[in-house]
Amino acid sequence: MDIKRTSKRLSLVLRHRPESVGVTLTEDGWVAVPTLLEALGRHGLRLTRDELGRVVEENDKKRFTIERTPDGERIRANQGHSVAVELGYRAEEPPETLYHGTADRHLAAIREQGLVKGSRHHVHLSPDPVTARAVGGRHGRPVVLTVAAARMAAAGHLFFRSANGVWLTDAVPPEYLAVPRT
């Protein structure tokens, strides 16, 4: 089993297109593990419960959470949804500075508009520049932007932190960004 490839397929299903395998997420983004495994199997991805557990534990981005309930186990993506879900995160005080990794080809638009969430629920921010550079590198030549998160929070912007440590906010206006010249 290729953990990275399987993680990407799970992301597609749990964040963007649950209907692609015939599952329905709950209002807060969960689906029963047996339901997911059965649906994936019908669509060409046969996984055991142990293999699913390995993907959750070993994928480098910690994208998913499995939770035990009185009725069994359920799974959801930690953030990054384009489908309507309410993840139940509470606002938190961010650190002084957060970071956003992007590809250099996006810099002109970012200088003008800031960071916008697009089809996702939030803009994703990293707690350190190393993580941000890795994220940006997935999309082209990476550039790390510095976000004045504490200043944003003082101005009334809300921040949330997902289960895997990614910081989330609705948008980052240009005045809170340090964008390197390239």
MIBA-999817 format. One line per 3 residues: number of its first residue (from 1); their letters; for each residue x, z, y of N, C-alpha, C. Coordinates in Angstrom, 3 decimals, padded with zeros to 6 digits. Each point is the difference from the previous one (the first is absolute). Example, Ala and Ser with C-alpha at 12.3 -4.5 7.8 and 13.67 -1.06 7.14 Angstrom:
2
1> as> 013.190:007.800:-005.690:-000.890:000.000:001.190:000.900:000.000:001.200; -000.350:-000.720:001.050:000.820:000.060:001.190:-000.770:000.730:001.090
***
This chain:
182
1> mdi> 000.844:000.000:-001.181:-000.844:000.000:001.181:000.888:000.000:001.243; -000.312:-000.860:000.942:000.706:-000.087:001.271:-000.740:000.893:001.011; 000.595:001.142:000.329:-000.671:000.981:000.863:-000.314:-000.586:001.371
4> krt> 000.935:-000.706:000.590:-000.221:-000.557:001.336:-001.162:-001.003:-000.010; 000.018:-000.874:-000.968:-001.058:-001.015:-000.096:-001.361:000.645:-000.277; -000.027:000.973:-000.891:-001.250:000.696:-000.315:-000.497:000.771:001.209
7> skr> 000.911:000.617:000.750:-000.363:000.730:001.213:-000.639:-000.935:001.027; 000.540:-001.185:000.123:-000.577:-000.967:000.943:-001.410:-000.406:-000.421; -000.180:-000.187:-001.299:-001.348:-000.363:-000.490:-000.978:001.142:000.242
10> lsl> 000.434:001.237:-000.268:-000.861:001.149:000.270:-000.323:000.111:001.486; 000.979:-000.289:000.853:-000.239:000.028:001.443:-001.072:-000.998:000.396; 000.093:-001.196:-000.556:-001.011:-001.004:000.298:-001.391:000.522:-000.365
13> vlr> -000.120:000.565:-001.187:-001.297:000.469:-000.476:-000.460:001.239:000.765; 000.869:000.992:000.172:-000.423:001.284:000.575:-000.010:000.037:001.524; 000.630:-000.996:000.641:000.039:-000.010:001.461:-000.806:-001.132:000.622
16> hrp> -000.079:-001.122:-000.707:-000.553:-001.183:000.654:-001.148:-000.689:-000.739; 000.102:-000.106:-001.333:-000.973:-000.808:-000.725:-000.435:000.645:-001.317; -000.663:001.138:000.053:-000.447:000.617:-001.255:-000.948:-000.903:-000.789
19> esv> -000.748:-000.820:000.710:-000.941:-000.907:-000.668:000.711:-001.050:-000.841; 001.303:-000.219:000.243:000.736:-001.011:-000.758:000.089:000.340:-001.482; -000.158:001.276:-000.335:-000.032:000.396:-001.409:-001.337:000.646:-000.361
22> gvt> -000.937:000.011:000.946:-001.336:000.510:-000.284:-000.155:001.503:000.103; 000.825:000.661:000.833:-000.186:001.439:000.209:-000.516:000.243:001.413; -000.624:001.149:000.174:-000.482:000.437:001.301:000.674:001.319:000.327
25> lte> 000.593:000.076:001.171:000.621:001.244:000.443:-001.067:000.927:000.568; 000.230:001.298:-000.136:-000.893:000.949:000.658:000.215:-000.089:001.505; -000.850:000.663:000.735:000.099:000.029:001.455:001.390:000.411:000.485
28> dgw> 000.641:000.882:-000.778:001.332:000.477:000.385:001.124:-000.655:-000.814; -000.293:-001.150:-000.598:001.043:-000.844:-000.573:000.371:000.236:-001.452; -000.688:000.866:-000.709:000.355:000.322:-001.383:-000.720:-000.897:-000.997
31> vav> 000.610:-000.148:-001.178:-000.640:-000.632:-001.150:000.475:000.769:-001.234; -000.888:000.157:-000.970:000.361:000.704:-001.235:001.107:-000.771:-000.721; 000.998:000.716:-000.491:001.133:-000.634:-000.684:-000.461:-000.846:-001.186
34> ptl> -000.872:000.509:-000.899:-000.424:-000.856:-001.117:-000.713:-001.275:000.461; -000.785:000.107:001.056:-000.697:-001.170:000.545:001.009:-001.027:000.493; 001.020:000.451:000.727:001.025:-000.896:000.517:000.779:-000.659:-001.137
37> lea> 000.428:000.798:-000.979:000.790:-000.547:-001.102:-000.797:-001.057:-000.779; -001.259:000.280:-000.229:-000.847:-000.956:-000.724:-000.161:-001.292:000.815; -000.253:000.139:001.293:-000.190:-001.180:000.862:001.282:-000.825:000.091
40> lgr> 001.141:000.658:000.159:001.269:-000.721:000.054:000.245:-000.753:-001.305; -000.300:000.650:-001.127:000.176:-000.638:-001.303:-000.841:-001.251:-000.146; -001.236:000.040:000.501:-000.880:-001.180:-000.051:000.541:-001.139:000.862
43> hgl> 000.890:000.344:000.946:000.540:-001.009:000.921:001.493:-000.233:-000.217; 000.448:000.254:-001.230:001.343:-000.406:-000.385:001.121:001.005:000.191; -000.285:001.191:000.498:001.043:001.013:000.152:-000.351:001.191:-000.883
46> rlt> 000.568:-000.013:-001.192:-000.268:001.085:-000.947:001.011:001.113:000.223; -000.515:001.166:000.385:000.833:001.179:000.248:-000.549:001.175:-000.770; 000.889:000.820:-000.515:-000.432:001.273:-000.584:-000.057:001.030:001.128
49> rde> -000.595:001.133:-000.269:-000.038:001.079:000.985:001.418:000.448:000.327; 000.868:000.065:-001.000:001.389:000.406:000.242:000.734:-001.003:000.888; -000.235:-001.290:-000.220:000.637:-001.017:000.845:-000.502:000.092:001.438
52> lgr> -001.299:000.228:000.169:-000.546:000.185:001.343:000.665:001.202:000.675; 000.156:001.077:-000.755:000.679:001.189:000.535:001.423:-000.299:000.433; 000.704:-000.812:-000.768:001.372:-000.393:000.376:000.009:-000.785:001.302
55> vve> -000.959:-000.910:000.162:-000.072:-000.787:001.233:-000.228:000.933:001.195; -000.906:000.940:-000.145:-000.292:000.943:001.086:001.227:000.847:000.328; 000.673:000.490:-001.019:001.154:000.889:000.215:001.274:-000.725:000.412
58> end> 000.214:-001.187:-000.518:001.306:-000.649:000.166:000.042:-001.107:001.042; -001.144:-000.436:000.526:000.113:-001.074:001.004:000.608:000.576:001.263; 000.856:-000.785:000.625:000.830:000.503:001.097:-000.780:000.360:001.254
61> kkr> -001.201:-000.479:000.151:-000.760:000.267:001.223:-001.033:001.107:-000.150; -000.138:000.548:-001.196:-000.966:001.080:-000.256:-001.373:-000.363:000.564; -000.483:-001.153:-000.400:-001.224:-000.571:000.560:-001.287:000.653:-000.492
64> fti> 000.043:000.691:-001.142:-001.233:000.432:-000.648:000.016:001.490:-000.327; -001.223:000.533:-000.153:-000.178:001.373:-000.442:-000.981:000.002:-001.163; 000.352:000.724:-001.059:-000.936:000.257:-001.093:-000.397:001.459:000.120
67> ert> -001.293:000.245:-000.104:-000.533:001.355:000.159:-000.890:000.333:-001.189; 000.178:001.205:-000.517:-000.890:000.479:-001.067:-001.246:000.605:000.629; -001.143:-000.315:-000.582:-001.275:000.554:000.446:-000.708:000.583:-001.222
70> pdg> -001.078:000.730:000.192:-000.747:000.493:-001.172:-000.503:-001.127:-000.910; -000.163:-001.192:000.576:-000.500:-001.143:-000.768:001.094:-000.865:-000.601; 001.277:000.336:000.224:001.095:-000.822:-000.513:001.054:-000.221:001.060
73> eri> 000.542:-001.200:000.028:001.026:-000.339:000.986:-000.461:-001.163:000.852; 000.490:000.009:001.231:-000.284:-001.108:000.896:001.268:-000.364:000.757; 000.022:-001.208:000.563:001.176:-000.520:000.691:-000.439:-000.653:001.300
76> ran> 000.883:000.054:001.002:-000.224:-000.758:001.224:001.336:-000.337:000.642; -000.034:-000.977:000.885:001.162:-000.328:000.817:000.074:001.015:001.136; 001.219:000.355:000.408:000.177:001.024:001.027:-000.314:-000.478:001.406
79> qgh> 000.246:-001.266:000.292:-000.310:-000.569:001.304:000.142:-001.505:-000.094; -000.288:-000.690:001.114:000.190:-001.444:000.053:-001.209:-000.821:-000.379; -001.166:000.624:-000.058:-001.208:-000.700:-000.415:-000.480:-000.997:001.044
82> sva> -000.513:-001.118:-000.471:-000.739:-000.906:000.869:-001.489:000.061:-000.336; -000.362:000.681:-001.083:-001.407:000.242:-000.325:-000.407:001.326:000.628; -001.283:000.162:000.242:-000.503:001.203:000.659:000.087:001.202:-000.940
85> vel> 000.852:000.940:000.343:000.093:001.286:-000.695:000.281:001.077:001.039; -000.390:001.218:-000.306:000.296:001.142:000.860:000.901:000.934:-000.795; 001.283:000.014:000.351:000.989:000.742:-000.786:000.007:001.497:000.289
88> gyr> -000.680:000.432:001.044:-000.135:001.429:000.263:001.235:000.668:000.575; 000.906:-000.767:000.574:001.188:000.607:000.593:-000.367:000.706:001.301; 000.611:001.163:000.207:-000.209:000.744:001.240:001.136:-000.292:000.966
91> aee> -000.334:-000.005:001.271:001.012:-000.252:001.025:001.093:001.063:-000.081; 001.247:-000.442:000.193:001.161:000.894:-000.008:000.873:-000.299:001.205; 000.752:001.006:000.420:000.999:-000.200:001.053:001.165:-000.779:-000.595
94> ppe> 000.324:-001.134:000.586:001.122:-000.779:-000.539:001.331:000.569:000.482; 001.077:-000.431:-000.610:001.323:000.361:000.533:000.217:-000.711:001.343; 001.049:000.350:000.667:000.331:-000.609:001.292:000.044:-001.522:-000.089
97> tly> 000.638:-000.504:-001.042:000.225:-001.435:-000.149:-000.382:-000.451:-001.395; -000.635:-001.154:-000.071:-000.267:-000.676:-001.264:000.546:-001.418:000.125; -000.050:-000.752:-001.094:000.621:-001.319:-000.029:-000.931:-001.006:-000.659
100> hgt> 000.158:-001.248:000.401:-000.780:-001.077:-000.604:000.936:-001.154:-000.328; -000.006:-000.423:-001.235:000.805:-001.143:-000.413:-000.831:-001.263:000.022; 000.569:-001.043:000.555:-000.689:-001.280:000.066:001.034:-001.111:-000.099
103> adr> -000.482:-001.214:-000.060:000.898:-001.159:000.005:000.224:-000.439:001.440; 001.174:-000.490:000.287:000.351:-000.384:001.374:-000.935:-001.054:000.588; -000.621:-000.818:-000.836:-000.888:-001.046:000.507:-001.260:000.559:000.674
106> hla> -000.297:001.285:-000.200:-001.193:000.618:000.591:000.267:000.675:001.338; 001.248:000.040:000.439:000.359:000.794:001.176:-000.685:-000.442:001.292; -000.141:-001.278:000.225:-000.630:-000.461:001.248:-001.427:000.541:000.110
109> air> -000.770:-000.115:-001.063:-001.375:000.502:000.016:-000.028:001.515:000.145; 000.924:000.692:-000.660:000.040:001.463:000.075:000.343:000.449:001.418; 000.934:-000.673:000.645:000.337:000.360:001.392:-001.225:-000.114:000.903
112> eqg> -000.839:-000.980:-000.276:-001.177:-000.246:000.832:-001.176:000.913:-000.359; -000.287:000.145:-001.306:-001.204:000.703:-000.455:000.259:001.394:-000.544; 001.243:000.323:-000.317:000.284:001.227:-000.732:-000.244:-000.247:-001.480
115> lvk> -000.156:001.072:-000.745:-000.287:-000.115:-001.430:-001.502:000.116:-000.211; -000.569:-000.965:-000.683:-001.434:000.002:-000.281:-000.204:000.030:-001.511; -001.109:000.545:-000.420:-000.231:000.197:-001.433:-000.435:-001.256:-000.739
118> gsr> -000.434:-001.007:000.697:-000.442:-001.216:-000.672:-001.175:000.284:-000.911; 000.075:-000.444:-001.243:-001.106:000.199:-000.935:000.059:001.352:-000.714; 001.039:000.760:000.238:000.114:001.320:-000.631:-000.705:001.059:000.830
121> hhv> -000.095:001.185:-000.557:-000.656:001.103:000.700:000.886:000.614:001.071; 001.318:-000.062:-000.180:000.944:000.636:000.918:001.300:-000.783:000.093; 000.754:000.290:001.044:001.395:-000.421:000.100:000.801:000.988:-000.832
124> hls> 000.956:-000.483:-000.771:000.823:000.852:-000.862:001.340:000.261:000.674; 000.399:001.270:000.030:001.258:000.411:000.612:000.820:000.795:-000.998; 001.297:-000.145:000.093:000.920:000.670:-000.923:000.631:001.212:000.680
127> pdp> 000.348:001.016:-000.787:000.627:001.191:000.581:001.481:-000.180:000.321; 000.609:-001.096:-000.493:001.435:-000.195:000.234:000.308:-001.493:000.108; 001.093:-000.347:000.682:000.334:-001.415:000.189:000.397:-000.725:-001.285
130> vta> 000.543:000.708:-000.973:000.403:-000.646:-001.255:-001.229:-000.552:-000.731; -001.037:000.818:-000.092:-001.243:-000.449:-000.637:-000.610:-001.150:000.786; -000.022:000.126:001.319:-000.571:-001.057:000.843:000.741:-001.321:-000.203
133> rav> 001.323:000.043:-000.102:000.784:-001.228:-000.211:-000.372:-000.635:-001.348; -000.174:000.811:-001.027:-000.388:-000.529:-001.314:-001.369:-000.668:000.074; -000.930:000.602:000.721:-001.330:-000.584:000.162:000.097:-001.328:000.743
136> ggr> 000.725:-000.017:001.100:000.157:-001.227:000.776:000.676:-001.104:-000.778; 000.917:000.368:-000.876:000.735:-000.971:-000.798:-000.862:-000.733:-001.007; -001.168:000.523:-000.307:-000.901:-000.681:-000.931:-000.628:-001.233:000.636
139> hgr> 000.072:-000.099:001.325:-000.720:-001.056:000.709:000.907:-000.979:000.737; 001.299:000.152:-000.119:000.933:-000.876:000.705:001.206:000.810:000.468; 000.672:-000.485:001.051:001.145:000.735:000.529:-000.500:001.285:000.663
142> pvv> 000.400:001.167:-000.522:-000.612:001.249:000.455:000.470:000.456:001.380; -000.952:000.585:000.720:000.252:000.638:001.281:-000.715:001.340:-000.043; 000.659:001.047:000.486:-000.606:001.330:000.021:-000.398:000.339:001.431
145> ltv> -001.278:000.306:000.181:-000.531:000.405:001.291:-000.103:001.518:000.033; 000.258:000.594:001.144:-000.112:001.446:000.166:-001.303:000.298:000.735; -000.762:000.944:-000.538:-001.302:000.355:000.560:000.076:001.411:000.582
148> aaa> -000.380:000.144:001.248:-000.035:001.307:000.671:-001.283:000.715:-000.428; -000.007:000.499:-001.215:-001.205:000.546:-000.621:-000.494:001.270:000.699; 000.881:000.902:000.337:-000.427:001.237:000.658:-000.623:-000.304:001.368
151> rma> 000.589:-000.937:000.713:-000.556:-000.401:001.292:-001.386:-000.631:-000.181; -000.153:-000.810:-001.041:-001.311:-000.590:-000.294:-001.029:001.073:-000.301; 000.386:000.965:-000.839:-000.917:001.080:-000.373:-000.404:000.803:001.240
154> aag> 000.957:000.261:000.882:-000.298:000.745:001.231:-000.995:-000.764:000.878; -000.007:-001.326:-000.126:-000.921:-000.833:000.768:-001.345:-000.178:-000.710; -000.168:000.641:-001.165:-001.290:-000.026:-000.687:-000.107:-000.902:-001.207
157> hlf> 001.069:-000.685:-000.373:-000.027:-000.837:-001.202:000.068:000.888:-001.239; -000.775:-000.344:-001.013:-000.026:000.782:-001.231:000.960:-000.580:-001.033; 000.604:000.893:-000.771:000.898:-000.367:-001.085:-000.461:000.690:-001.269
160> frs> 000.199:-000.686:-001.108:-000.339:000.514:-001.324:001.200:-000.248:-000.896; 000.128:000.804:-001.044:001.094:-000.223:-000.952:-000.603:-000.155:-001.385; 000.331:-001.111:-000.656:-000.547:-000.275:-001.325:000.715:000.841:-001.052
163> ang> -000.527:-000.043:-001.199:000.542:000.803:-001.101:001.454:-000.330:-000.315; 000.452:-001.220:000.345:001.381:-000.375:-000.294:000.912:000.077:001.230; -000.468:000.664:001.069:000.850:000.243:001.160:000.001:-001.081:001.064
166> vwl> -000.789:-001.046:-000.175:-000.107:-001.036:001.025:-000.897:000.538:001.118; 000.444:-000.191:001.236:-000.793:000.414:001.156:-000.911:-001.152:000.402; -001.213:000.335:000.416:-001.027:-000.982:000.324:-000.568:000.276:001.387
169> tda> -000.271:-001.062:000.742:-000.676:000.108:001.289:-000.757:-001.299:000.245; -000.940:000.027:000.937:-000.826:-001.190:000.234:000.769:-001.157:000.616; 000.893:000.294:000.922:000.783:-001.030:000.685:001.136:000.693:000.730
172> vpp> 001.034:-000.764:000.326:001.100:000.516:000.813:000.134:-000.920:001.212; -000.478:000.457:001.171:000.135:-000.821:001.199:001.469:-000.248:000.335; 000.288:-001.117:000.671:001.387:-000.375:000.288:000.809:001.080:000.737
175> eyl> -000.659:000.774:000.844:000.742:001.005:000.782:000.571:001.132:-000.848; -000.387:000.094:-001.255:000.518:001.042:-000.884:001.029:-000.554:-000.995; 000.378:-001.250:000.181:000.929:-000.654:-000.925:001.341:-000.290:000.645
178> avp> 001.053:000.221:-000.758:001.317:-000.508:000.361:000.259:-001.176:-000.931; 000.014:-001.207:000.585:000.158:-001.221:-000.766:001.381:-000.567:000.293; 000.854:-000.098:-001.004:001.343:-000.528:000.248:-000.040:-001.470:000.404
181> rt> 000.925:-000.380:000.820:000.161:-001.425:000.372:000.778:-000.684:-001.123; -000.450:-001.158:-000.379:000.706:-000.736:-001.057:000.574:-001.282:000.523
***
